[in-house]
Amino acid sequence: MAAHSGLKALFTSSSRVVINKLKKIKYGLFLFGLGVLLVVLSAGFSWAASGENLQAVVRVSKANVRKAPDKHSRRLFSLRRKSKVKVLKERDQWLFIVTDKGRQGWLFKSLVRIVKPPKIKPEIEFFSSGLEAEQEIFFGSLINRLRSQLAAVEVRRFVFVVSRLDSDRALEPGSGVGSPATSWLLVLQVPFNRALYEQERGEDIEVGTIDLLPYQGYLKVMLEGRDLVIVEMKKNPQLWASAETGLGAVQVLIVLKSESRDQVALSGFKERGFPVFNDYIMLEVHGFSPFSLTSVLPANVADFNKFVLPSPQLPDGSRAPAALAHDFFGLPY
């Protein structure tokens, strides 16, 4: 893939992009410690998977809870009418539930009534680099849009970074005359909770595979935000100092950051309006310098929401860089 080869070039130390002198716009003091930000070429959000557990109430006289999402699966226990449960995930009209006593199992969706609690808009820390006043106003409205899109039943906190990336580009081939070419990088930093990820990770995912579906909603809203920035650039290209107003002028990055400050960066694109992850990721784990990993799956769009990690061990038995990705997501090897 051309986008992949372009990204690999950006992994070299000579082409790292570091956001310096970040200017905080609002929402209090916060230091965003993303050591290296990379330009990634633009190539149904499961809210439950992002931590929103819905409540449900049994609507029939007796509802059987089963071991697997299948009507022929063994019955574990039964619930009476008006029993309340928490919904952890959904699959093919079956709900994986937990009772207030901690009992778990699969319940057919039509047997319950879903109770959706009110959603709370998240707190978003905003940092920028080199924005004009009009641009700050625009990104302020974009943040308000993000807060509405990312609302959930629990209080959540994100970091949103906008960076202007300038480079020299010749006006004409061979002219030797350079002019500044500007592109923009939009970064959404999302807290990563390994316990939640292990809970929401698909049960049919192969060993050593990262399930990216829980993060697809974040990619969706960021790609929509990118499209809004491009529309604004076309209205006023001089303000945005960009000769290019296509998809390549704005890149987006989803950064998963754990409590230990380890980070994994994901990127993606739209395929027929559907958000799809690229088949490569970057990691900054355990204090190691950032490095990239490529999925071992073929470059097929249908495979992009699963990321099959390379082997965590080298032929001589020593740990490969992929072992750090296994560590981050808590995957066995």
Buried (B, 14 or more C-beta within 10 A) or exposed (E): EEBBEBBEEBBEEEEBBEBEEBEBBEBEEBEBEBEBBBBBBBBEBBBBBBBBBBBBBBEEEEBBBBEBBEEEBEEBEEBEEEBBBBBBBBBEEBBBBBBEEEEBBBBBBEBBEEEEEEBEBBBBBBBBBBBEEEBBEBBEEBBEEBBEBBBBBEEBEBBBBBBBBEEEEEEEEEEEEEEEBBBBBBBBBBBBBBEBBEBBBBEEBEEBBBBBBBBBBBBBBBBBBBEBBBEBBEEEBEEBBBEBBEBBBBBBBBBBBBEEEBBBBBBBBBEEEEBBBBBBBBBBBEEEEBBBBBBBBEEEEEBBBBBBBBEBEEEEEEEBBBBBBBBBBEBEB
